[in-house]
Amino acid sequence: MPEAFVKTVGAILLALCAAGALAKEAAPESADPALEARMTRITAELRCLVCQNQTIADSNASLAIDLRRETRELLRQGKSDREVVDYMTARYGDFVLYRPPLKATTALLWFGPAAMLAVGAAVLLLVLRRRTKMAADAFEPDEDDEGEQPDAAADPAATGRNP
Amino acid sequence: MKRLWFLIPLAAFFVLAAVLAVALKLDPREVPSPLIDKPAPKFALQRLDDAGKTIRLDDLRGKVWMLNVWASWCVACREEHPLLVEFAKKRVVPLLGLNYKDKREDASAWLARFGNPYDASLFDDEGRVGIDFGVYGVPETFVIDQNGVIRMKHIGPLTPEVIATKIEPLLKKLDA
């Protein structure tokens, strides 16, 4: 491999690492650390609508910056955490909540995976039960029991077995 | 009956394929707004072209009107702009602009260059009214009825189809 290529790749990897190190949470804007901590705790539970896989606390999208500003302001007005979350859902819907509330429309989201698991387990149990009741000759014998070379099993004609 | 059991995995496959096909067509960027059929948030904003004049929600009561959220920095707004200019010519309903997080000079220059379809633009430089309207992806378009209730919201640039199949029938229904 040419040395120049290796060096280029190395440089790119290094640059990526450096970028990762720089990508930290957005800088706080308020002088009050307690308020800032509370704001971060609340907004870390809220989805940024512009970059949907980031929280409002993490995102540097201008909407997220504005929503952090609004959150600070609401907290300064003495609003509770609940009231801040209600403020967000009134405007953007339950979609902003990383933990959506349990409702008729979200039941599938909450119970779907467990239901799928239950169905899968039930099917598996049923199949296994039926198999234990089956007579031994319903199964093909293990290849080891036949005392044949493993290679021969690949060719049905050589084993004399009906395909 | 028992003979057909081997079809179950096939049926399961088709159900899964149908679910995935529908989900593939859904746009995760189009988040249903909780504001539909709710009263529009109150606002009082300066006009973009005249800082001395304020427009309030109550000024528009009794009319069906449309609010289009735009900004000079918004590329998709430029894309939908000719449609709005065209739509405004029909003078069906008052069309107001919400100039979102923009600079007055930039916004005015933008309108001078691409045409001004708006009866007036509201100047929301801090984006507060935008937040009250649940704006997250400019451009967005709202239809608000005589009682100040939001009846429709479209996220992203308008298309001729959206205007013809959604907005115009709704305006007709609202007897605008």
HADDOCK unambig.tbl for C-alpha pairs under 7 A between the chains (distance, minus, plus):
assign (segid A and resid 49 and name CA) (segid B and resid 136 and name CA) 6.20 0.50 0.50
assign (segid A and resid 50 and name CA) (segid B and resid 136 and name CA) 6.26 0.50 0.50
assign (segid A and resid 50 and name CA) (segid B and resid 137 and name CA) 6.88 0.50 0.50
assign (segid A and resid 63 and name CA) (segid B and resid 136 and name CA) 6.83 0.50 0.50
assign (segid A and resid 90 and name CA) (segid B and resid 34 and name CA) 6.38 0.50 0.50
assign (segid A and resid 91 and name CA) (segid B and resid 34 and name CA) 6.42 0.50 0.50
assign (segid A and resid 91 and name CA) (segid B and resid 35 and name CA) 6.63 0.50 0.50
assign (segid A and resid 91 and name CA) (segid B and resid 132 and name CA) 6.23 0.50 0.50
assign (segid A and resid 91 and name CA) (segid B and resid 133 and name CA) 6.48 0.50 0.50
assign (segid A and resid 91 and name CA) (segid B and resid 134 and name CA) 4.54 0.50 0.50
assign (segid A and resid 92 and name CA) (segid B and resid 33 and name CA) 6.06 0.50 0.50
assign (segid A and resid 92 and name CA) (segid B and resid 34 and name CA) 6.44 0.50 0.50
assign (segid A and resid 92 and name CA) (segid B and resid 134 and name CA) 5.39 0.50 0.50
assign (segid A and resid 93 and name CA) (segid B and resid 33 and name CA) 6.18 0.50 0.50
assign (segid A and resid 93 and name CA) (segid B and resid 34 and name CA) 5.19 0.50 0.50
